[in-house]
Structures are given as C-alpha cells and as structure tokens.
Amino acid sequence: MTRATAASSAATPAPATAQPGGVAFVGTGPGDPDLLTVRAVRLIEDADVVITEEPHHADLVAVVRARAAAADGVVPSVAADDDEAADGPELVDGGFGEDGQPLTHAARAKVVLKQAKRGLRVVRLLGGDPFLYASGPEEAQAVAKAGLGFEIVPGVSSVGAVPAYAGIPLTTKDHREVAVVTCGDKVDWSRYVDTPTLVLLSAVGQIGDIAAQLVAAGRSPQTPVAMTRVGTTTEQQTVTSTLADIAAEARAARIAPPAIVVVGAVVDLREKLSWFETKPLFGWRVLVPRTKEQSASVSARLRGYGAVPEEVPTISVEPPRNPQQMDKAVRGLVEGRYEWIAFTSVNAVKAVREKFEEYGLDARAFSGLKIAAVGDKTARAIADWGLRADLVPSGEQSAAGLLADWPEYDEQLDPINRVFLPRADIATENLVAGLIDLGWECDDVTAYRTVRAAPPPAPTRDAIKTGKFDAVVFTSSSTVRNLVGIAGKPHPSTVIAVIGPATAKTAEEHGLRVDVLASKPDVDLLVDALADFGATRRAAMIEAGEPVTKPSDRKPSARRRKA
C-alpha cells in the first residue's frame, strides 16, 4: 500500500451503523451503562436486531434508545400508554436457552449466524470486551466462515474498571507491574510471589486455597487483598483484608461471583481513593412517584449520587375529554387573538406542541405572541421547541411568582388584552384570578387531564409498606395523594423528601414526617437536598464509629409517622 493510499484509508470514517448482512460485536463493559463507548451507543441506536447475552442487556438497550430520543428532542405523547413500547430493535436472547440454562459457545455462534444471514443491521452484545474472556472469537469466526462482514467494538474490561470503581489503582509510580490470572485448577503461584499487583479472576470460590498457596510460595500473610463484587453497579461491595484473613471475611460478607480480587500494596490506597461506594446515596433504593415521561431527569440525577431509582407512575397524563376547546384556542392563537400564552408546566408545553403537530403548524405560529413560563423547567421545554420565554418568575417559581412579575394590562401598549392559559383539568384558579385583577382576560383551557395511575405491582407495594425503600421523593401534592391512594403509605423508616412547603403540608396531612425539603421548588434541588441529607447521615455514622447503613437496613425503635 502506498503512503497516499494509506492516508486516504485512514481519513475514511467508519460507518455510523452496523452494515446489513453482518454483525457488530459490541462490548458492554462491566455493568455501568455510562461506560459504553460512543461507537457502541451509535450501533445500538441504529440496530434492527440486538442479540443479548446477559439479562440486563434489554434494559441497557432501552436506556440507550431513550437517551437518543431525548437528545433528538422527541416528545412523548401525553396520551402515551406506559406499557406500549416505542419502536425499537428486535431483541434475541443469545445467552440462555429456552430451558434457562447458559448456551455453549457453539450454540451462541449458531444464534448469531442465524441473525447475521437475515440481511439486517445486527448488534451482538457481550459483557466486558468481546475478545477478552468472552465467546466473541468463536462467534466472529462462524460469521467470517459464512462470508459475512463483522466488526469488533471493544468494551471497558472489568479487569481495570472494577478496581478503579473500588478506588484501587493497579499500578503506581512505585508499583509498575501487574499480572492478571484466571484461577483454574493448575496455577503455579510461585511465579507470582514477586509480582507487585495481582488481579484474580474467577477466584471467589477458591480464595482460601489461593491465599494459602501464595503465602506458602513466599508472600507475606499480611499482604493487602480486596474483593469487589458486581463492580461499577450500585450493588458494588468491596471487602478489604489480608491473605491471612480474606477467606473468612469474604465468607462473612457473603461475597458471591462475579467478583474481582486485587492482591498487593495498591489495595491500601482505597482508604484515600474510594469514590464510588462513598457517594452520599450509594445503594439507596429511592422511590420516584412521578409521571412516566418526567421521571427520567430525576432518576438520572439520583444515579449520579449512587442511588437506585425506581419509577412508579402515580399520575397518568391524558388528553382532555372534549378537545374542541383546545382546537378553538389554537386556531385563535394562529389568528392573532392573544397577546400572551402562559405555560404553567412541561405537560402544557407538550400538549400545545402536539396540537400544533396535529394541525401541521410549527413554532413560527408564535410570531408576535409573548410567552410566559412558570419556571426554569418549563422555560427549557419551550426552548427545546425553538422558542424563548419572554417572562419567567424572577423570584418564586410558581403561579404566585409569575403573577408577581406579570405586567398590568395597558391599553396604550397592549393591542390585545387576552391571555391563552393551557393547563391541567385540576389546576387552581389563583393564576386566572390574579391575571383578571391585572386587567387581562383569560381563556383558561384544559390542555390535558391528570388522572390517578394504576397501582404498581404487588412486590413494589409490599416494598413501600415494609420499608424496603430507603427514600421517596415527592415532587407535588398530587404525587403524595396518588401514591398513598394506589400503594399505601411509605414505611416509617423511609426518608421522605418533598419539593416545597405545599407538598410538605400534604405529606404531613397523610401522616408522613418530612425529612428533606428542597430550598426551592425544583426537582434537581430536591435530589441535591436528599443527597446532602445522605452525606450528613453517613458522616455522623462514621464519626460515631458505626457501620454505614442505609435507612432500610435499620429497624426503627419508634414509629416515625406523625400522630
């Protein structure tokens, strides 16, 4: 190949999607979906068929595609059925057979080859890296033998990722050599006596024998050891010990596979470098009772603090029973009947946007119209539509805050004195009354209805009542009323976090004691306040010399509900 040809080839970008009639073997990393490579995400987004290996891969595909839809500005229908899946790839199980048993490498290769021959864009997901302790090589050979194309997308390997999430560097300036050992029946441990750092795979069941053999070969019994199970997930658990004691301590902690073992002085750095398991809400199971479409941002922020969010829809957002009022208002907007349109929620923005799309309209119809938003979240939803809010409360982000900044009607400055107010069917009249007092006429239009959602599954209801959730975040008074109505009251040990005083009052009226109150009515600040609560609680336990536990781990000595 000439130099010019080589340069030309190097400049040619890789295709953005898996090519029809072949397979992209994609490594999914050790468990955290945020560790997927950019290439892996693109392939999953555009796949026709995804062959999974592990049970959680289906959830991973859903997460990737949901994020892609959000990035593209796709707005879910307010009438969407939560159980109705959006268009997505066909999922094929390539890890387990119909009997529930793991497939052999040969059987997996047959599954992959069958899908590859369909002429579709096929992605094969493999845990970790496709070519590292995986069935990728055998499957890729089968595809190559059939004359079909394939590509390999490396994944973040657990060998380095899991120790990193445990706060253990595998090498330092003083320890520059590391050996990775797959523990089988015949390992000559004397070869590793002088290796500063060992990473042991598949070692959980035989860690006692391995430790004894390393000591017998010449390593000190006090050599530091760390064992980390299900690394990079919010179930991660690390036990630190020595070669002399690791077997007993791992057994006491009930460490089970999958787990990575690190042996060597680098383990001592965990005391200073542990960052993941020390997050303020690490491992907390947090209930998020919200509308299905609006819970994603709350859950993402909770995950950032180490929590395990579980979304339970308590409110179903549906179109108005009689759409004629909305139709008339939208026609009036286009015809220039209004001076202002006031959006009091993200759902109101979505409802109007859907009506626009139904009529074949776009943001240009807002020309000459002033736009008000009740808060920053609603203003961002408006901005996502390509519009800019002319009025957002400078103080309290609420209807009262909006009224405080709303200008009085001036017949000299305002050619039209009418306001279009698309809202929920259960909205209060305070905003309408306030606007009338300021001299404006209001078309208060029901843009959507909020109705109580169906009860969650029985295991979730049981978890709520028995204290298996560590916290619940309430983002409105209606979420309090509806959650209690469809699932019962949270257990007294559960931490109750609310978005504002009105929601706190409703919670207390339902016999709940409020532990966390957001500084402002904002969902991000609510999650931040819960994280501050968790951090303070953790620090107090450490200072008292107590083990760090979650609220669900403790049995309260007295009931916390208000009398």
Buried (B, 14 or more C-beta within 10 A) or exposed (E): EEEEEEEEEEEEEEEEBBBEBBBBBBBBBBBBBEBBBEBBBBBBBBBBBBBBBBEBBBEBBBBBBBBBBBEEEEBBBBEBEBEEEEEBBEBBBBBBEEEEEEBEEEBBBBBBBEBBBEEBBBBBBBBBBBBBBBBBBBBBEBBEEEEBBBBBBBBBBBBBBBBBBBBBBBBEEEBEEBBBBEBEEEBEBEEBEEBBBBBBBBBBEBBEEBBBBBBEBEBEEEBBBBBBBBBBBBEBBBBBBBBBBBBEBBEEBEBEEBBBBBBBEBBEBBEEBBEBBBBBBBBBBBBBBBBBBBBBBBBBBBBEBBBBBBBBBBBBBBBBEEBEBBBEBBEBBBEEBBBBBBBBBBBBBBBBBBBBEEEEBEEEBBEEBBBBBBBBBBBEBBEBBEBEBEBBBEEBBBBBBBBEEBEEBEEEEBEBBBBBBBBBEEBEEEBBEBBBEEEBEBBBBBBBBBEBBEBBEEEBBEBBBEBBBBBBBBBBBBBBBBBBEBBEBBBBBBBBBBBBEBBBBBBBEBEBBBBBBBEBBBBBBBBBBBBBBBBEBBEEEEEEEEEBEBBBEEEEEEEBBEE
